[in-house]
Amino acid sequence: MRLLALAALSSLTLAACSPSGDAEVKSVEAAAPPPMLAGVNLGQPVRALGTEPFWSLELNGTDMIYTTPEPGELRAPQPAAVVQGTVAIYEAATADGPPMKVTLTATECSDGMSDRTYPLTAIVELGDQTLTGCAASTAAIMSVGESGPVVEPAQPVG
């Protein structure tokens, strides 16, 4: 009887120390890296911009914010990107305007106004209006001059 009780106690002790299946799934989900497209981390802020007409769109992780030189902006909550191959798509409804769809494609892009080249081509659809432009991480755009490739800034090693 004593041997049987000891075996049962050992089994319970081992079971209490083992992680549950749910804990294993959560740790794998938490460790999933953010989607990448043409070397751009879509988990970080991304900016798309275009000319004729001038416009920009910020993907800041919380909102998609479309602006033009005219007063006003359109905002929509930023959903998770749907990434298929070399394309990432974001779709959401704006609070008081047309639906917004942003398509980023991993193809080199020139804005036509500067000598910059961007890693992504952007298409922004606002209701029945379609705008085309270029995109990169906001950090990359802010770190380069008016010419050359828009590339991710060097990350510190450590």
C-alpha positions as CSV (number, residue, x, y, z in Angstrom):
1,M,0.0,0.0,0.0
2,R,2.8,2.4,0.9
3,L,4.5,1.7,-2.5
4,L,1.2,2.5,-4.3
5,A,0.8,5.8,-2.4
6,L,4.4,6.8,-3.1
7,A,3.9,6.1,-6.9
8,A,0.7,8.2,-6.9
9,L,2.4,11.1,-5.1
10,S,5.3,11.0,-7.5
11,S,2.9,11.2,-10.5
12,L,1.1,14.1,-9.0
13,T,4.4,15.9,-8.3
14,L,5.6,15.5,-11.9
15,A,2.2,16.6,-13.3
16,A,2.3,19.8,-11.2
17,C,5.8,20.6,-12.5
18,S,4.9,20.0,-16.2
19,P,3.7,23.0,-18.2
20,S,0.1,22.7,-19.5
21,G,-0.6,22.4,-23.2
22,D,-2.1,26.0,-23.1
23,A,1.0,27.5,-21.6
24,E,3.1,25.9,-24.4
25,V,0.8,27.3,-27.1
26,K,0.9,30.8,-25.5
27,S,4.7,30.9,-25.3
28,V,4.9,29.8,-29.0
29,E,2.4,32.5,-30.0
30,A,4.2,35.2,-28.0
31,A,7.5,34.2,-29.6
32,A,6.2,34.6,-33.2
33,P,8.2,37.3,-35.0
34,P,6.4,40.2,-36.6
35,P,5.8,39.9,-40.3
36,M,8.5,41.1,-42.6
37,L,8.1,42.4,-46.2
38,A,11.2,43.3,-48.3
39,G,13.2,43.7,-45.1
40,V,10.6,46.0,-43.5
41,N,9.4,44.9,-40.1
42,L,5.6,45.4,-40.3
43,G,5.5,45.3,-36.5
44,Q,7.2,48.8,-36.5
45,P,5.7,52.0,-37.8
46,V,5.5,52.2,-41.6
47,R,4.9,55.3,-43.7
48,A,3.5,55.3,-47.3
49,L,3.6,58.4,-49.4
50,G,2.7,59.6,-52.8
51,T,2.7,62.6,-55.1
52,E,0.1,64.2,-57.5
53,P,-1.8,64.6,-55.3
54,F,0.5,64.7,-52.2
55,W,-0.6,62.3,-49.5
56,S,0.8,60.1,-46.7
57,L,-0.4,57.3,-44.7
58,E,1.0,56.2,-41.3
59,L,0.6,52.7,-40.0
60,N,1.6,53.2,-36.3
61,G,0.5,49.9,-34.9
62,T,-2.8,51.3,-33.5
63,D,-4.2,53.4,-36.3
64,M,-4.0,53.9,-40.1
65,I,-3.8,57.7,-40.6
66,Y,-4.2,59.2,-44.0
67,T,-3.3,62.9,-44.5
68,T,-3.1,65.4,-47.4
69,P,-2.0,69.0,-47.5
70,E,-5.7,70.0,-47.2
71,P,-7.1,70.2,-43.7
72,G,-8.5,67.0,-42.2
73,E,-7.4,63.4,-42.0
74,L,-8.9,60.0,-42.2
75,R,-8.3,57.5,-39.4
76,A,-9.1,53.8,-39.1
77,P,-8.1,51.3,-36.6
78,Q,-5.0,49.3,-37.8
79,P,-5.8,45.6,-38.2
80,A,-3.1,42.9,-38.3
81,A,-1.6,42.7,-41.8
82,V,-2.8,39.8,-44.0
83,V,0.5,38.7,-45.5
84,Q,0.6,36.4,-48.5
85,G,4.0,36.0,-50.2
86,T,5.2,39.5,-51.2
87,V,2.0,41.4,-50.4
88,A,0.6,42.7,-47.1
89,I,-3.0,44.0,-46.9
90,Y,-4.7,46.1,-44.2
91,E,-8.4,46.8,-44.4
92,A,-10.6,48.8,-42.0
93,A,-13.6,51.2,-41.9
94,T,-13.0,54.8,-41.1
95,A,-15.3,56.4,-38.5
96,D,-16.9,59.0,-40.8
97,G,-15.5,58.3,-44.2
98,P,-14.9,55.7,-46.8
99,P,-13.5,52.3,-46.1
100,M,-9.6,52.2,-46.2
101,K,-7.5,49.5,-47.8
102,V,-3.7,49.6,-47.9
103,T,-1.8,47.1,-50.0
104,L,2.0,47.0,-49.6
105,T,4.0,45.0,-52.2
106,A,7.7,44.0,-52.0
107,T,8.8,45.8,-55.2
108,E,11.3,48.7,-55.4
109,C,9.5,52.0,-55.8
110,S,10.5,55.6,-56.8
111,D,8.3,58.5,-55.7
112,G,9.0,60.4,-59.0
113,M,10.0,63.6,-57.1
114,S,13.2,62.7,-55.4
115,D,16.1,60.3,-56.1
116,R,15.0,58.0,-53.3
117,T,14.1,54.4,-53.9
118,Y,11.8,52.6,-51.4
119,P,11.6,48.9,-50.7
120,L,7.7,48.8,-51.0
121,T,5.1,49.9,-53.4
122,A,1.9,51.2,-51.8
123,I,-1.7,51.3,-53.1
124,V,-4.2,53.1,-50.9
125,E,-7.9,52.7,-51.6
126,L,-10.3,55.2,-50.0
127,G,-13.8,54.3,-51.2
128,D,-13.6,54.7,-55.0
129,Q,-10.3,56.7,-55.0
130,T,-7.1,54.8,-55.6
131,L,-3.7,56.3,-54.8
132,T,-0.3,54.8,-55.6
133,G,3.0,55.6,-53.9
134,C,5.9,54.1,-52.0
135,A,6.5,52.9,-48.5
136,A,9.2,52.0,-46.0
137,S,9.6,51.9,-42.2
138,T,9.1,55.4,-40.7
139,A,12.6,55.1,-39.1
140,A,14.2,54.4,-42.5
141,I,12.5,57.3,-44.2
142,M,13.5,59.7,-41.4
143,S,17.2,58.5,-41.5
144,V,18.0,59.1,-45.2
145,G,18.5,62.2,-47.4
146,E,16.8,63.1,-50.6
147,S,18.5,60.5,-52.7
148,G,19.5,56.9,-52.6
149,P,17.8,53.8,-51.2
150,V,15.6,54.0,-48.2
151,V,17.0,51.3,-46.0
152,E,16.5,50.3,-42.4
153,P,18.9,52.1,-40.0
154,A,21.6,49.9,-38.5
155,Q,20.5,48.2,-35.3
156,P,22.9,48.3,-32.4
157,V,24.4,44.9,-31.6
158,G,24.1,43.7,-28.1
